[in-house]
Amino acid sequence: MSANLLIRRVFPSISRLTYNPVFRAILRAFDVMPKAVYREFRDLPPNDLRCRVGVGNRLFANHVLHIKQGYNFWLYAFSRGWCDFASDIVEIGVGCGRRAFHVRDFRLEAERFIGSYLAIDIDRELLEWCATHFDDRFEFVQSTHASRSYVNTAAAEGSFRIPRADSSIDFVFGTSVFSHLLEPEVHNYLEEGVRVLRPGRVMAMSCFCFDLAVQSVGVRHSFSKRIGNAHVQSLRQPEAAVAYESEFLKELAVSSGFSSAEIMYHANEVQQLLVCTK
């Protein structure tokens, strides 16, 4: 058994540890020197917030990783026409803005993002950090979904409704969101995605596909437990890591109202991408 799997038996999710005051203080202490030396790091979220949304086990040296994450995704999204500088965008699971800041900071001569950006997350602390570091092109909303890996003070039973009108959004996406959601929440977001998207537009959600995630299964995760259609790492903390069969995700997307769905994947990638077209 790999060291990663042994660690995850004890700590199913690093995210939960980042709420612990002692662990939080340790993470922030290791952030002081890099931010003092490198000016480019000073505007980054605190280290405990970066670790909470995922740093690939780089708990103490993840600054460059945080900055680089998302470049390839946005290049691909713009090249495919999923969005442009005037698009209305919804991000599910914004965390501390590790994808959103690329859009916020883009500028070439007079060109910049002039659309709207609705960012959703369940964690109030993450949203509050973002609200003080982004301008009024960005709106931050707390989801009502509950989780045993993240703290949600607004958790409530029932479905969450994205606060946008029907057929008003150009692009919906989420990074490592479906990999932390059980089936009812995945279904909820798919139904909401198809509701708010304009006809012909795309929802792209990264995920663990149990039958395709060769870089993760057996190395970082076992996904040996089941809750319905979800393969989970831990029954004690099921949202720590969740995988689904690729065919199940595609069928669920189509049954939710999308006209088509495909899985983009590569053997060297840890997660896959569910791409749904309305």
MOPE-V555043 format. One line per field, one symbol per residue. phi: phi as a letter, one per 20 degrees, with the letter a starting at -180 (. if undefined). A space follows every 50 residues. Layout:
phi: ???
//
This chain:
phi: .ffgfffffecgbfgfffefgfffffffffeffgffedffefeffgffff ffeoclmefdbdffgfffgogfffgffffemfbbfdfedcdenfmdnfdf fffgefbcleebfcedceddbeeffffffffecceffdcdcefdfebedc ecfdgbfnfedffbfglcdebcbbdldffccegffffgfffffffeffgn eddccfaedgecfffdfnddcdledccmeeedfbffcffgacccffffff fffffepffbbcdebbfeefddcedddf
//
